[in-house]
Amino acid sequence: MTAEETLGDMLARRGFSRRSLLKFAIAMTSSLALPPSAAPAMAANLAKSKRRSVIWLSFQECTGCLETLLRSASPTIESLMFDFISLDYQESLMAAAGAAAERTLREVVAANKGEYLLAIDGSIPAKDGGVYSLTGGRSNLDMLSEIAADAKAVLAIGTCAAYGGIPKAYPNPTGAVGVEDLVSNKPIVNIPGCPPVPEVLSGVLVHFVSFGTLPELDDRKRPLAYFGTTIHDQCYRRPFYDQGKFAKSFDDEGARQGWCLFELGCKGPITHNACGSLKWNGGTSFPIESGHGCLGCSEPDFWDKGGFYTSLAGGSEVGWRNAGVAAAIGVAGGAAAALSARSKVKADKAEPGIEP
Amino acid sequence: MTALAAFGEDGLVDALLMQIAGLLGRLAEHDEEGSIDLRGLPLSASCIADLEKRLGRGEVTAVIEAAGRSTIHETSFPGVWWISHADESGRMIANLIEVALVPMILRADPADIILSQRRLPGCTHVAAHARARAA
């Protein structure tokens, strides 16, 4: 695909009808909690769109975020969207290395100044001038500052890039921080999760390509459509919580009956993410469906908030305990609130998104 | 079963039916089409089944094979369409109620029509002979 070719041209060349694109837009508007009536406009805008340059920098990370995003389902129009995004720099995926890779980075930045999206995975070690993580002799700190300066927007992918994540866990020897602690003059979208749900990234990219804007964000800069409700509100085990039916151990009768995992440490009531609705592995399942409570991995400092198997209501650890009291008070009308919140999100969006 | 199911499935289905009736009114009076994204609502499988049963089946059923299968049927209430989209792996990616004269996904796109206009003459015997001579 050439830089000048539109997505509509590319799809026609590959034998996809515009009806396929409309179908994709209908699915994406549903995913983004936009009204279905926005689908024709999204499809029309996508058809006219041209490639967007994306620079992806990996800092203090485990490559789990990149792994999960690469393991999308079978070829779909959605995967074609990733063809349409020009991933111009990603150290783990690109063929070039060393000086050639650095030259590529400089050329991409110069050619797309002010227009490229910058994706970051991994936290940034800020202690001691950032000496704890270097690429080509340059600190992550310096690279972020330099490349973010000319970006249209910055996507912080995964909990480490969003909030510091596991590298920031006590005693945080490298002084790890998230992107928003260092970049203040650019629009930032946080897509937390350890790893993040792949469909959230594709939703953000599609929104950006089709409307030229970023989706509506919550107060932690997360896409509201995916992080507007808690795992608890979406959970299929929620009726058992309402009925007071809890598994007491992972092999008791309650666990076998699929009862609520709250007392086994599930952090679903205070964790905002889309695992319960989008699920994982092509919509197959998510941790709670597999019998394990939510770890709260998309929330800031989840690693330091206490035991994964300590109940929010009865835990002795300070971090989750405080959150747990609030959660226990607030969950009673949670499902109705979830419906109401999602309906409101849809109703409020005549012209979706925020300007980057 | 979702939480809302526990709060009263009948009430939720009734509310959806009233919303659909409102959309039908707008279509009849103002020629304004509308739709409801069922996946965006925390509906249980039994709730969906109840809604489908109450809406019933009408005269039209259509299947689209485009980036996966889409099934469309008109309910027993003309103008109310039930549309389910699946991807290539068969996973449902959208489930909608659309209130319209004809669902938008069934209409041919103008860009595809232009391509058809260019492509169709290539199906004539004249074009086939020309290709054979060129080969």
HADDOCK unambig.tbl for C-alpha pairs under 7 A between the chains (distance, minus, plus):
assign (segid A and resid 17 and name CA) (segid B and resid 112 and name CA) 6.62 0.50 0.50
assign (segid A and resid 18 and name CA) (segid B and resid 109 and name CA) 6.21 0.50 0.50
assign (segid A and resid 18 and name CA) (segid B and resid 112 and name CA) 6.45 0.50 0.50
assign (segid A and resid 19 and name CA) (segid B and resid 105 and name CA) 6.42 0.50 0.50
assign (segid A and resid 19 and name CA) (segid B and resid 109 and name CA) 6.74 0.50 0.50
assign (segid A and resid 20 and name CA) (segid B and resid 66 and name CA) 5.29 0.50 0.50
assign (segid A and resid 20 and name CA) (segid B and resid 67 and name CA) 5.81 0.50 0.50
assign (segid A and resid 26 and name CA) (segid B and resid 94 and name CA) 6.98 0.50 0.50
assign (segid A and resid 27 and name CA) (segid B and resid 93 and name CA) 5.54 0.50 0.50
assign (segid A and resid 27 and name CA) (segid B and resid 94 and name CA) 5.25 0.50 0.50
assign (segid A and resid 30 and name CA) (segid B and resid 37 and name CA) 6.64 0.50 0.50
assign (segid A and resid 30 and name CA) (segid B and resid 40 and name CA) 6.51 0.50 0.50
assign (segid A and resid 30 and name CA) (segid B and resid 94 and name CA) 6.82 0.50 0.50
assign (segid A and resid 33 and name CA) (segid B and resid 40 and name CA) 6.78 0.50 0.50
assign (segid A and resid 36 and name CA) (segid B and resid 35 and name CA) 6.29 0.50 0.50
assign (segid A and resid 36 and name CA) (segid B and resid 37 and name CA) 6.58 0.50 0.50
assign (segid A and resid 76 and name CA) (segid B and resid 67 and name CA) 6.67 0.50 0.50
assign (segid A and resid 76 and name CA) (segid B and resid 88 and name CA) 6.83 0.50 0.50
assign (segid A and resid 77 and name CA) (segid B and resid 67 and name CA) 6.94 0.50 0.50
assign (segid A and resid 236 and name CA) (segid B and resid 1 and name CA) 6.35 0.50 0.50
assign (segid A and resid 236 and name CA) (segid B and resid 2 and name CA) 5.35 0.50 0.50
assign (segid A and resid 238 and name CA) (segid B and resid 2 and name CA) 6.86 0.50 0.50
assign (segid A and resid 238 and name CA) (segid B and resid 3 and name CA) 5.81 0.50 0.50
assign (segid A and resid 239 and name CA) (segid B and resid 2 and name CA) 6.53 0.50 0.50
assign (segid A and resid 239 and name CA) (segid B and resid 3 and name CA) 5.05 0.50 0.50
assign (segid A and resid 239 and name CA) (segid B and resid 6 and name CA) 6.57 0.50 0.50
assign (segid A and resid 335 and name CA) (segid B and resid 3 and name CA) 5.79 0.50 0.50
assign (segid A and resid 335 and name CA) (segid B and resid 4 and name CA) 6.19 0.50 0.50
assign (segid A and resid 336 and name CA) (segid B and resid 4 and name CA) 6.66 0.50 0.50
assign (segid A and resid 339 and name CA) (segid B and resid 41 and name CA) 6.29 0.50 0.50
assign (segid A and resid 339 and name CA) (segid B and resid 42 and name CA) 6.64 0.50 0.50
